[in-house]
Amino acid sequence: MRLAKEQATSFLNIVNDLKGPGLTVSIGVNQPKWGRKKIYVAVSANQDSIIVDAVTLEGTTVFAKGKKESTLIGKTLSEIRDSDIQEPLYDAAKMAVDALINKIVDEKKSSSVEKG
């Protein structure tokens, strides 16, 4: 249990490093079938819906480490959401991207209400 807590804390520290001014962060996880490992993906996007940073956590043990996922960086949120790629990394990324799209829309709505 202690090792699992350390792993979760380590990944959340990596996720916190993705945060910055004007950036929104979300985490997604694939829903594997029996015998497949889970993959967690944390995605950071700017207000233009461009992914500026992404990290993954994958592995079957508590010793798995987070690592940068450069294949997602520079893509738009809609590009990931609408992708036909059927693999665990993209399944997790799509979950994170859906949450990011909702967060960005909500932030834009609330900022327009404050102005208006």
N, CA, C and O atoms as a printed pandas DataFrame, in Angstrom:
     atom_number atom_name residue_name chain_id  residue_number  x_coord  y_coord  z_coord
0              1         N          MET        A               1    0.829   -1.195    0.000
1              2        CA          MET        A               1    0.000    0.000    0.000
2              3         C          MET        A               1    0.876    1.262    0.000
3              4         O          MET        A               1    0.567    2.245   -0.673
4              5         N          ARG        A               2    1.961    1.214    0.758
5              6        CA          ARG        A               2    2.847    2.370    0.831
6              7         C          ARG        A               2    3.453    2.668   -0.529
7              8         O          ARG        A               2    3.565    3.828   -0.926
8              9         N          LEU        A               3    3.849    1.609   -1.252
9             10        CA          LEU        A               3    4.444    1.803   -2.574
10            11         C          LEU        A               3    3.433    2.377   -3.555
11            12         O          LEU        A               3    3.777    3.224   -4.380
12            13         N          ALA        A               4    2.196    1.923   -3.472
13            14        CA          ALA        A               4    1.148    2.454   -4.352
14            15         C          ALA        A               4    0.902    3.927   -4.066
15            16         O          ALA        A               4    0.698    4.719   -4.987
16            17         N          LYS        A               5    0.922    4.292   -2.790
17            18        CA          LYS        A               5    0.741    5.702   -2.423
18            19         C          LYS        A               5    1.894    6.542   -2.954
19            20         O          LYS        A               5    1.677    7.643   -3.459
20            21         N          GLU        A               6    3.113    6.033   -2.844
21            22        CA          GLU        A               6    4.278    6.756   -3.351
22            23         C          GLU        A               6    4.193    6.943   -4.866
23            24         O          GLU        A               6    4.534    8.004   -5.388
24            25         N          GLN        A               7    3.734    5.899   -5.568
25            26        CA          GLN        A               7    3.593    5.993   -7.019
26            27         C          GLN        A               7    2.550    7.046   -7.387
27            28         O          GLN        A               7    2.785    7.864   -8.277
28            29         N          ALA        A               8    1.417    7.033   -6.718
29            30        CA          ALA        A               8    0.362    8.014   -7.006
30            31         C          ALA        A               8    0.843    9.431   -6.700
31            32         O          ALA        A               8    0.583   10.354   -7.472
32            33         N          THR        A               9    1.523    9.603   -5.607
33            34        CA          THR        A               9    2.039   10.918   -5.241
34            35         C          THR        A               9    3.057   11.406   -6.258
35            36         O          THR        A               9    3.055   12.576   -6.639
36            37         N          SER        A              10    3.921   10.508   -6.693
37            38        CA          SER        A              10    4.932   10.861   -7.693
38            39         C          SER        A              10    4.272   11.300   -9.003
39            40         O          SER        A              10    4.685   12.295   -9.599
40            41         N          PHE        A              11    3.252   10.570   -9.454
41            42        CA          PHE        A              11    2.573   10.924  -10.699
42            43         C          PHE        A              11    1.835   12.255  -10.550
43            44         O          PHE        A              11    1.847   13.074  -11.468
44            45         N          LEU        A              12    1.202   12.472   -9.415
45            46        CA          LEU        A              12    0.495   13.738   -9.215
46            47         C          LEU        A              12    1.470   14.918   -9.164
47            48         O          LEU        A              12    1.122   16.019   -9.590
48            49         N          ASN        A              13    2.665   14.705   -8.657
49            50        CA          ASN        A              13    3.685   15.756   -8.694
50            51         C          ASN        A              13    4.077   16.079  -10.133
51            52         O          ASN        A              13    4.282   17.244  -10.477
52            53         N          ILE        A              14    4.181   15.051  -10.972
53            54        CA          ILE        A              14    4.478   15.263  -12.391
54            55         C          ILE        A              14    3.335   16.030  -13.053
55            56         O          ILE        A              14    3.570   16.936  -13.852
56            57         N          VAL        A              15    2.101   15.662  -12.717
57            58        CA          VAL        A              15    0.922   16.341  -13.271
58            59         C          VAL        A              15    0.919   17.808  -12.848
59            60         O          VAL        A              15    0.611   18.684  -13.657
60            61         N          ASN        A              16    1.253   18.079  -11.604
61            62        CA          ASN        A              16    1.299   19.468  -11.131
62            63         C          ASN        A              16    2.335   20.283  -11.885
63            64         O          ASN        A              16    2.166   21.491  -12.054
64            65         N          ASP        A              17    3.404   19.641  -12.340
65            66        CA          ASP        A              17    4.411   20.341  -13.136
66            67         C          ASP        A              17    3.880   20.754  -14.507
67            68         O          ASP        A              17    4.449   21.640  -15.145
68            69         N          LEU        A              18    2.799   20.124  -14.966
69            70        CA          LEU        A              18    2.203   20.462  -16.263
70            71         C          LEU        A              18    1.388   21.749  -16.189
71            72         O          LEU        A              18    1.104   22.371  -17.213
72            73         N          LYS        A              19    1.022   22.138  -14.997
73            74        CA          LYS        A              19    0.182   23.323  -14.824
74            75         C          LYS        A              19    1.009   24.582  -15.032
75            76         O          LYS        A              19    2.206   24.614  -14.748
76            77         N          GLY        A              20    0.359   25.600  -15.526
77            78        CA          GLY        A              20    1.012   26.881  -15.738
78            79         C          GLY        A              20   -0.017   27.919  -16.110
79            80         O          GLY        A              20   -1.197   27.598  -16.252
80            81         N          PRO        A              21    0.411   29.169  -16.270
81            82        CA          PRO        A              21   -0.528   30.234  -16.631
82            83         C          PRO        A              21   -1.199   29.950  -17.979
83            84         O          PRO        A              21   -0.524   29.687  -18.974
84            85         N          GLY        A              22   -2.501   30.006  -17.998
85            86        CA          GLY        A              22   -3.246   29.798  -19.236
86            87         C          GLY        A              22   -3.340   28.353  -19.687
87            88         O          GLY        A              22   -3.783   28.086  -20.804
88            89         N          LEU        A              23   -2.930   27.410  -18.839
89            90        CA          LEU        A              23   -2.979   25.995  -19.196
90            91         C          LEU        A              23   -4.028   25.270  -18.359
91            92         O          LEU        A              23   -4.257   25.608  -17.197
92            93         N          THR        A              24   -4.648   24.285  -18.959
93            94        CA          THR        A              24   -5.621   23.451  -18.284
94            95         C          THR        A              24   -5.126   22.013  -18.359
95            96         O          THR        A              24   -4.652   21.573  -19.407
96            97         N          VAL        A              25   -5.233   21.283  -17.262
97            98        CA          VAL        A              25   -4.694   19.924  -17.176
98            99         C          VAL        A              25   -5.809   18.947  -16.850
99           100         O          VAL        A              25   -6.722   19.260  -16.086
100          101         N          SER        A              26   -5.726   17.755  -17.440
101          102        CA          SER        A              26   -6.684   16.700  -17.151
102          103         C          SER        A              26   -5.987   15.347  -17.256
103          104         O          SER        A              26   -4.979   15.204  -17.948
104          105         N          ILE        A              27   -6.540   14.359  -16.558
105          106        CA          ILE        A              27   -5.984   13.006  -16.564
106          107         C          ILE        A              27   -7.029   12.055  -17.121
107          108         O          ILE        A              27   -8.211   12.153  -16.793
108          109         N          GLY        A              28   -6.583   11.135  -17.966
109          110        CA          GLY        A              28   -7.451   10.097  -18.498
110          111         C          GLY        A              28   -6.810    8.732  -18.283
111          112         O          GLY        A              28   -5.598    8.628  -18.096
112          113         N          VAL        A              29   -7.627    7.695  -18.311
113          114        CA          VAL        A              29   -7.131    6.326  -18.153
114          115         C          VAL        A              29   -7.862    5.442  -19.151
115          116         O          VAL        A              29   -9.057    5.615  -19.386
116          117         N          ASN        A              30   -7.135    4.493  -19.737
117          118        CA          ASN        A              30   -7.817    3.556  -20.628
118          119         C          ASN        A              30   -8.545    2.529  -19.782
119          120         O          ASN        A              30   -8.190    2.313  -18.623
120          121         N          GLN        A              31   -9.538    1.908  -20.340
121          122        CA          GLN        A              31  -10.301    0.882  -19.648
122          123         C          GLN        A              31   -9.927   -0.467  -20.259
123          124         O          GLN        A              31  -10.590   -0.929  -21.188
124          125         N          PRO        A              32   -8.874   -1.100  -19.748
125          126        CA          PRO        A              32   -8.370   -2.309  -20.399
126          127         C          PRO        A              32   -9.265   -3.515  -20.183
127          128         O          PRO        A              32  -10.027   -3.595  -19.219
128          129         N          LYS        A              33   -9.143   -4.454  -21.119
129          130        CA          LYS        A              33   -9.788   -5.743  -20.947
130          131         C          LYS        A              33   -8.921   -6.546  -19.985
131          132         O          LYS        A              33   -7.808   -6.138  -19.654
132          133         N          TRP        A              34   -9.416   -7.647  -19.554
133          134        CA          TRP        A              34   -8.711   -8.467  -18.586
134          135         C          TRP        A              34   -7.301   -8.791  -19.084
135          136         O          TRP        A              34   -7.109   -9.159  -20.243
136          137         N          GLY        A              35   -6.332   -8.650  -18.203
137          138        CA          GLY        A              35   -4.962   -9.004  -18.533
138          139         C          GLY        A              35   -4.142   -7.888  -19.166
139          140         O          GLY        A              35   -2.940   -8.060  -19.368
140          141         N          ARG        A              36   -4.748   -6.759  -19.481
141          142        CA          ARG        A              36   -4.010   -5.642  -20.076
142          143         C          ARG        A              36   -3.735   -4.611  -18.994
143          144         O          ARG        A              36   -4.500   -4.470  -18.041
144          145         N          LYS        A              37   -2.644   -3.904  -19.155
145          146        CA          LYS        A              37   -2.279   -2.909  -18.158
146          147         C          LYS        A              37   -3.011   -1.593  -18.396
147          148         O          LYS        A              37   -3.336   -1.239  -19.530
148          149         N          LYS        A              38   -3.259   -0.883  -17.311
149          150        CA          LYS        A              38   -3.867    0.439  -17.410
150          151         C          LYS        A              38   -2.804    1.446  -17.805
151          152         O          LYS        A              38   -1.637    1.318  -17.433
152          153         N          ILE        A              39   -3.221    2.445  -18.561
153          154        CA          ILE        A              39   -2.338    3.558  -18.903
154          155         C          ILE        A              39   -3.044    4.843  -18.485
155          156         O          ILE        A              39   -4.187    5.097  -18.867
156          157         N          TYR        A              40   -2.343    5.643  -17.696
157          158        CA          TYR        A              40   -2.839    6.954  -17.306
158          159         C          TYR        A              40   -2.131    7.994  -18.154
159          160         O          TYR        A              40   -0.921    7.909  -18.364
160          161         N          VAL        A              41   -2.880    8.979  -18.644
161          162        CA          VAL        A              41   -2.303   10.057  -19.438
162          163         C          VAL        A              41   -2.752   11.392  -18.841
163          164         O          VAL        A              41   -3.943   11.620  -18.628
164          165         N          ALA        A              42   -1.790   12.259  -18.577
165          166        CA          ALA        A              42   -2.082   13.619  -18.136
166          167         C          ALA        A              42   -1.748   14.551  -19.293
167          168         O          ALA        A              42   -0.653   14.490  -19.852
168          169         N          VAL        A              43   -2.696   15.411  -19.650
169          170        CA          VAL        A              43   -2.548   16.285  -20.803
170          171         C          VAL        A              43   -2.741   17.735  -20.356
171          172         O          VAL        A              43   -3.650   18.044  -19.585
172          173         N          SER        A              44   -1.879   18.609  -20.849
173          174        CA          SER        A              44   -1.964   20.035  -20.568
174          175         C          SER        A              44   -2.204   20.763  -21.887
175          176         O          SER        A              44   -1.471   20.561  -22.856
176          177         N          ALA        A              45   -3.232   21.610  -21.922
177          178        CA          ALA        A              45   -3.569   22.331  -23.151
178          179         C          ALA        A              45   -3.742   23.814  -22.864
179          180         O          ALA        A              45   -4.107   24.215  -21.758
180          181         N          ASN        A              46   -3.469   24.622  -23.892
181          182        CA          ASN        A              46   -3.654   26.068  -23.744
182          183         C          ASN        A              46   -5.072   26.452  -24.161
183          184         O          ASN        A              46   -5.865   25.582  -24.520
184          185         N          GLN        A              47   -5.397   27.737  -24.116
185          186        CA          GLN        A              47   -6.751   28.216  -24.440
186          187         C          GLN        A              47   -7.091   28.063  -25.919
187          188         O          GLN        A              47   -8.257   28.165  -26.298
188          189         N          ASP        A              48   -6.069   27.815  -26.768
189          190        CA          ASP        A              48   -6.307   27.569  -28.188
190          191         C          ASP        A              48   -6.544   26.092  -28.471
191          192         O          ASP        A              48   -6.593   25.679  -29.629
192          193         N          SER        A              49   -6.691   25.295  -27.414
193          194        CA          SER        A              49   -6.933   23.849  -27.509
194          195         C          SER        A              49   -5.781   23.087  -28.151
195          196         O          SER        A              49   -6.002   22.103  -28.857
196          197         N          ILE        A              50   -4.571   23.532  -27.911
197          198        CA          ILE        A              50   -3.370   22.851  -28.392
198          199         C          ILE        A              50   -2.705   22.160  -27.196
199          200         O          ILE        A              50   -2.530   22.773  -26.143
200          201         N          ILE        A              51   -2.340   20.901  -27.359
201          202        CA          ILE        A              51   -1.665   20.169  -26.297
202          203         C          ILE        A              51   -0.221   20.649  -26.213
203          204         O          ILE        A              51    0.531   20.553  -27.184
204          205         N          VAL        A              52    0.160   21.162  -25.054
205          206        CA          VAL        A              52    1.516   21.687  -24.875
206          207         C          VAL        A              52    2.406   20.732  -24.091
207          208         O          VAL        A              52    3.630   20.854  -24.136
208          209         N          ASP        A              53    1.810   19.786  -23.376
209          210        CA          ASP        A              53    2.602   18.810  -22.642
210          211         C          ASP        A              53    1.733   17.603  -22.323
211          212         O          ASP        A              53    0.518   17.723  -22.166
212          213         N          ALA        A              54    2.366   16.441  -22.229
213          214        CA          ALA        A              54    1.645   15.213  -21.895
214          215         C          ALA        A              54    2.612   14.231  -21.253
215          216         O          ALA        A              54    3.772   14.128  -21.651
216          217         N          VAL        A              55    2.119   13.514  -20.258
217          218        CA          VAL        A              55    2.902   12.470  -19.614
218          219         C          VAL        A              55    2.028   11.232  -19.438
219          220         O          VAL        A              55    0.806   11.326  -19.327
220          221         N          THR        A              56    2.678   10.077  -19.416
221          222        CA          THR        A              56    1.966    8.824  -19.209
222          223         C          THR        A              56    2.514    8.117  -17.982
223          224         O          THR        A              56    3.652    8.336  -17.567
224          225         N          LEU        A              57    1.686    7.275  -17.423
225          226        CA          LEU        A              57    2.092    6.360  -16.369
226          227         C          LEU        A              57    1.535    5.021  -16.787
227          228         O          LEU        A              57    0.322    4.832  -16.874
228          229         N          GLU        A              58    2.435    4.096  -17.045
229          230        CA          GLU        A              58    1.964    2.779  -17.429
230          231         C          GLU        A              58    2.864    1.731  -16.816
231          232         O          GLU        A              58    4.049    1.960  -16.577
232          233         N          GLY        A              59    2.286    0.597  -16.572
233          234        CA          GLY        A              59    3.038   -0.493  -15.980
234          235         C          GLY        A              59    2.141   -1.324  -15.103
235          236         O          GLY        A              59    1.065   -0.889  -14.690
236          237         N          THR        A              60    2.589   -2.504  -14.829
237          238        CA          THR        A              60    1.769   -3.418  -14.046
238          239         C          THR        A              60    2.187   -3.460  -12.591
239          240         O          THR        A              60    1.564   -4.160  -11.793
240          241         N          THR        A              61    3.219   -2.733  -12.232
241          242        CA          THR        A              61    3.673   -2.738  -10.841
242          243         C          THR        A              61    3.650   -1.329  -10.277
243          244         O          THR        A              61    3.447   -0.353  -10.999
244          245         N          VAL        A              62    3.859   -1.247   -8.993
245          246        CA          VAL        A              62    3.893    0.056   -8.344
246          247         C          VAL        A              62    5.200    0.781   -8.649
247          248         O          VAL        A              62    5.379    1.925   -8.232
248          249         N          PHE        A              63    6.112    0.138   -9.366
249          250        CA          PHE        A              63    7.389    0.762   -9.702
250          251         C          PHE        A              63    7.351    1.509  -11.032
251          252         O          PHE        A              63    8.368    2.053  -11.463
252          253         N          ALA        A              64    6.188    1.541  -11.689
253          254        CA          ALA        A              64    6.057    2.273  -12.950
254          255         C          ALA        A              64    6.295    3.755  -12.712
255          256         O          ALA        A              64    5.899    4.298  -11.681
256          257         N          LYS        A              65    6.937    4.398  -13.658
257          258        CA          LYS        A              65    7.271    5.822  -13.543
258          259         C          LYS        A              65    6.563    6.608  -14.643
259          260         O          LYS        A              65    6.273    6.073  -15.713
260          261         N          GLY        A              66    6.290    7.875  -14.370
261          262        CA          GLY        A              66    5.712    8.757  -15.375
262          263         C          GLY        A              66    6.774    9.153  -16.384
263          264         O          GLY        A              66    7.940    9.343  -16.036
264          265         N          LYS        A              67    6.352    9.277  -17.664
265          266        CA          LYS        A              67    7.297    9.725  -18.688
266          267         C          LYS        A              67    6.581   10.609  -19.700
267          268         O          LYS        A              67    5.377   10.476  -19.923
268          269         N          LYS        A              68    7.346   11.520  -20.313
269          270        CA          LYS        A              68    6.801   12.454  -21.296
270          271         C          LYS        A              68    6.285   11.682  -22.508
271          272         O          LYS        A              68    6.905   10.715  -22.951
272          273         N          GLU        A              69    5.142   12.119  -23.037
273          274        CA          GLU        A              69    4.541   11.478  -24.215
274          275         C          GLU        A              69    4.524   12.469  -25.370
275          276         O          GLU        A              69    3.554   13.206  -25.548
276          277         N          SER        A              70    5.589   12.489  -26.148
277          278        CA          SER        A              70    5.760   13.492  -27.196
278          279         C          SER        A              70    4.834   13.293  -28.399
279          280         O          SER        A              70    4.662   14.219  -29.191
280          281         N          THR        A              71    4.236   12.113  -28.554
281          282        CA          THR        A              71    3.362   11.885  -29.712
282          283         C          THR        A              71    2.083   12.718  -29.651
283          284         O          THR        A              71    1.436   12.926  -30.677
284          285         N          LEU        A              72    1.713   13.195  -28.467
285          286        CA          LEU        A              72    0.486   13.989  -28.318
286          287         C          LEU        A              72    0.746   15.493  -28.375
287          288         O          LEU        A              72   -0.154   16.267  -28.700
288          289         N          ILE        A              73    1.965   15.905  -28.063
289          290        CA          ILE        A              73    2.301   17.323  -27.964
290          291         C          ILE        A              73    2.199   18.002  -29.327
291          292         O          ILE        A              73    2.704   17.492  -30.328
292          293         N          GLY        A              74    1.540   19.155  -29.351
293          294        CA          GLY        A              74    1.379   19.924  -30.582
294          295         C          GLY        A              74    0.089   19.632  -31.327
295          296         O          GLY        A              74   -0.259   20.356  -32.260
296          297         N          LYS        A              75   -0.619   18.597  -30.939
297          298        CA          LYS        A              75   -1.889   18.262  -31.591
298          299         C          LYS        A              75   -3.024   19.038  -30.933
299          300         O          LYS        A              75   -2.924   19.454  -29.779
300          301         N          THR        A              76   -4.088   19.222  -31.679
301          302        CA          THR        A              76   -5.257   19.890  -31.121
302          303         C          THR        A              76   -6.092   18.874  -30.341
303          304         O          THR        A              76   -5.999   17.668  -30.565
304          305         N          LEU        A              77   -6.902   19.386  -29.430
305          306        CA          LEU        A              77   -7.763   18.501  -28.659
306          307         C          LEU        A              77   -8.741   17.757  -29.554
307          308         O          LEU        A              77   -8.992   16.569  -29.352
308          309         N          SER        A              78   -9.295   18.454  -30.545
309          310        CA          SER        A              78  -10.253   17.798  -31.442
310          311         C          SER        A              78   -9.571   16.739  -32.309
311          312         O          SER        A              78  -10.191   15.741  -32.677
312          313         N          GLU        A              79   -8.311   16.954  -32.630
313          314        CA          GLU        A              79   -7.558   15.967  -33.409
314          315         C          GLU        A              79   -7.446   14.641  -32.642
315          316         O          GLU        A              79   -7.571   13.568  -33.232
316          317         N          ILE        A              80   -7.213   14.720  -31.349
317          318        CA          ILE        A              80   -7.135   13.510  -30.526
318          319         C          ILE        A              80   -8.527   12.915  -30.343
319          320         O          ILE        A              80   -8.717   11.709  -30.496
320          321         N          ARG        A              81   -9.496   13.764  -30.016
321          322        CA          ARG        A              81  -10.864   13.285  -29.779
322          323         C          ARG        A              81  -11.432   12.561  -30.995
323          324         O          ARG        A              81  -12.101   11.537  -30.850
324          325         N          ASP        A              82  -11.170   13.087  -32.194
325          326        CA          ASP        A              82  -11.749   12.527  -33.413
326          327         C          ASP        A              82  -10.877   11.455  -34.064
327          328         O          ASP        A              82  -11.214   10.957  -35.138
328          329         N          SER        A              83   -9.774   11.098  -33.438
329          330        CA          SER        A              83   -8.850   10.120  -34.007
330          331         C          SER        A              83   -9.484    8.730  -34.076
331          332         O          SER        A              83  -10.258    8.338  -33.202
332          333         N          ASP        A              84   -9.142    8.002  -35.126
333          334        CA          ASP        A              84   -9.617    6.630  -35.287
334          335         C          ASP        A              84   -8.646    5.612  -34.701
335          336         O          ASP        A              84   -8.886    4.408  -34.788
336          337         N          ILE        A              85   -7.562    6.079  -34.111
337          338        CA          ILE        A              85   -6.550    5.176  -33.569
338          339         C          ILE        A              85   -7.135    4.423  -32.383
339          340         O          ILE        A              85   -7.641    5.032  -31.441
340          341         N          GLN        A              86   -7.064    3.113  -32.431
341          342        CA          GLN        A              86   -7.598    2.258  -31.376
342          343         C          GLN        A              86   -6.452    1.592  -30.628
343          344         O          GLN        A              86   -6.103    0.445  -30.904
344          345         N          GLU        A              87   -5.873    2.314  -29.688
345          346        CA          GLU        A              87   -4.828    1.748  -28.842
346          347         C          GLU        A              87   -4.975    2.341  -27.452
347          348         O          GLU        A              87   -5.561    3.413  -27.299
348          349         N          PRO        A              88   -4.453    1.664  -26.438
349          350        CA          PRO        A              88   -4.661    2.109  -25.053
350          351         C          PRO        A              88   -4.227    3.550  -24.779
351          352         O          PRO        A              88   -4.913    4.266  -24.049
352          353         N          LEU        A              89   -3.106    3.986  -25.348
353          354        CA          LEU        A              89   -2.648    5.358  -25.127
354          355         C          LEU        A              89   -3.693    6.357  -25.609
355          356         O          LEU        A              89   -4.002    7.317  -24.902
356          357         N          TYR        A              90   -4.240    6.145  -26.802
357          358        CA          TYR        A              90   -5.228    7.077  -27.342
358          359         C          TYR        A              90   -6.561    6.971  -26.608
359          360         O          TYR        A              90   -7.278    7.965  -26.494
360          361         N          ASP        A              91   -6.907    5.781  -26.108
361          362        CA          ASP        A              91   -8.128    5.664  -25.306
362          363         C          ASP        A              91   -8.038    6.547  -24.067
363          364         O          ASP        A              91   -8.983    7.261  -23.733
364          365         N          ALA        A              92   -6.890    6.491  -23.387
365          366        CA          ALA        A              92   -6.690    7.318  -22.198
366          367         C          ALA        A              92   -6.629    8.794  -22.574
367          368         O          ALA        A              92   -7.192    9.638  -21.876
368          369         N          ALA        A              93   -5.946    9.108  -23.677
369          370        CA          ALA        A              93   -5.828   10.498  -24.120
370          371         C          ALA        A              93   -7.197   11.068  -24.479
371          372         O          ALA        A              93   -7.480   12.229  -24.185
372          373         N          LYS        A              94   -8.039   10.269  -25.107
373          374        CA          LYS        A              94   -9.381   10.738  -25.470
374          375         C          LYS        A              94  -10.202   11.082  -24.228
375          376         O          LYS        A              94  -10.961   12.051  -24.234
376          377         N          MET        A              95  -10.053   10.296  -23.171
377          378        CA          MET        A              95  -10.765   10.592  -21.930
378          379         C          MET        A              95  -10.280   11.924  -21.346
379          380         O          MET        A              95  -11.083   12.752  -20.917
380          381         N          ALA        A              96   -8.969   12.115  -21.336
381          382        CA          ALA        A              96   -8.405   13.367  -20.815
382          383         C          ALA        A              96   -8.822   14.552  -21.672
383          384         O          ALA        A              96   -9.143   15.618  -21.146
384          385         N          VAL        A              97   -8.820   14.375  -22.985
385          386        CA          VAL        A              97   -9.160   15.450  -23.920
386          387         C          VAL        A              97  -10.628   15.851  -23.778
387          388         O          VAL        A              97  -10.951   17.038  -23.820
388          389         N          ASP        A              98  -11.510   14.880  -23.612
389          390        CA          ASP        A              98  -12.933   15.213  -23.416
390          391         C          ASP        A              98  -13.114   16.100  -22.181
391          392         O          ASP        A              98  -13.868   17.072  -22.210
392          393         N          ALA        A              99  -12.420   15.756  -21.107
393          394        CA          ALA        A              99  -12.504   16.568  -19.892
394          395         C          ALA        A              99  -11.903   17.953  -20.128
395          396         O          ALA        A              99  -12.438   18.951  -19.644
396          397         N          LEU        A             100  -10.793   18.021  -20.870
397          398        CA          LEU        A             100  -10.170   19.316  -21.160
398          399         C          LEU        A             100  -11.087   20.207  -21.982
399          400         O          LEU        A             100  -11.216   21.398  -21.700
400          401         N          ILE        A             101  -11.714   19.644  -22.981
401          402        CA          ILE        A             101  -12.630   20.424  -23.826
402          403         C          ILE        A             101  -13.735   21.023  -22.963
403          404         O          ILE        A             101  -14.071   22.198  -23.110
404          405         N          ASN        A             102  -14.298   20.222  -22.068
405          406        CA          ASN        A             102  -15.351   20.723  -21.179
406          407         C          ASN        A             102  -14.828   21.813  -20.255
407          408         O          ASN        A             102  -15.502   22.822  -20.048
408          409         N          LYS        A             103  -13.631   21.622  -19.696
409          410        CA          LYS        A             103  -13.049   22.637  -18.796
410          411         C          LYS        A             103  -12.800   23.946  -19.535
411          412         O          LYS        A             103  -13.105   25.018  -19.011
412          413         N          ILE        A             104  -12.254   23.873  -20.738
413          414        CA          ILE        A             104  -11.950   25.087  -21.506
414          415         C          ILE        A             104  -13.222   25.826  -21.877
415          416         O          ILE        A             104  -13.272   27.054  -21.804
416          417         N          VAL        A             105  -14.254   25.085  -22.276
417          418        CA          VAL        A             105  -15.538   25.707  -22.611
418          419         C          VAL        A             105  -16.115   26.387  -21.374
419          420         O          VAL        A             105  -16.604   27.514  -21.459
420          421         N          ASP        A             106  -16.061   25.710  -20.219
421          422        CA          ASP        A             106  -16.579   26.295  -18.981
422          423         C          ASP        A             106  -15.802   27.550  -18.592
423          424         O          ASP        A             106  -16.394   28.539  -18.158
424          425         N          GLU        A             107  -14.468   27.513  -18.748
425          426        CA          GLU        A             107  -13.650   28.681  -18.418
426          427         C          GLU        A             107  -13.988   29.869  -19.328
427          428         O          GLU        A             107  -14.054   31.009  -18.867
428          429         N          LYS        A             108  -14.201   29.600  -20.614
429          430        CA          LYS        A             108  -14.553   30.671  -21.537
430          431         C          LYS        A             108  -15.922   31.253  -21.201
431          432         O          LYS        A             108  -16.124   32.464  -21.290
432          433         N          LYS        A             109  -16.862   30.389  -20.816
433          434        CA          LYS        A             109  -18.195   30.867  -20.438
434          435         C          LYS        A             109  -18.126   31.747  -19.200
435          436         O          LYS        A             109  -18.735   32.815  -19.145
436          437         N          SER        A             110  -17.378   31.285  -18.214
437          438        CA          SER        A             110  -17.310   32.067  -16.970
438          439         C          SER        A             110  -16.570   33.373  -17.161
439          440         O          SER        A             110  -16.914   34.364  -16.517
440          441         N          SER        A             111  -15.565   33.413  -18.025
441          442        CA          SER        A             111  -14.865   34.674  -18.263
442          443         C          SER        A             111  -15.730   35.640  -19.068
443          444         O          SER        A             111  -15.621   36.853  -18.888
444          445         N          SER        A             112  -16.591   35.124  -19.957
445          446        CA          SER        A             112  -17.463   36.019  -20.711
446          447         C          SER        A             112  -18.594   36.561  -19.825
447          448         O          SER        A             112  -19.072   37.676  -20.036
448          449         N          VAL        A             113  -19.014   35.771  -18.839
449          450        CA          VAL        A             113  -20.037   36.234  -17.896
450          451         C          VAL        A             113  -19.461   37.334  -17.017
451          452         O          VAL        A             113  -20.145   38.313  -16.717
452          453         N          GLU        A             114  -18.203   37.181  -16.601
453          454        CA          GLU        A             114  -17.566   38.194  -15.763
454          455         C          GLU        A             114  -17.397   39.505  -16.524
455          456         O          GLU        A             114  -17.526   40.580  -15.939
456          457         N          LYS        A             115  -17.111   39.427  -17.825
457          458        CA          LYS        A             115  -16.933   40.626  -18.642
458          459         C          LYS        A             115  -18.259   41.294  -18.942
459          460         O          LYS        A             115  -18.351   42.520  -18.992
460          461         N          GLY        A             116  -19.293   40.475  -19.142
461          462        CA          GLY        A             116  -20.566   41.002  -19.597
462          463         C          GLY        A             116  -21.451   41.360  -18.499
463          464         O          GLY        A             116  -22.568   41.821  -18.732
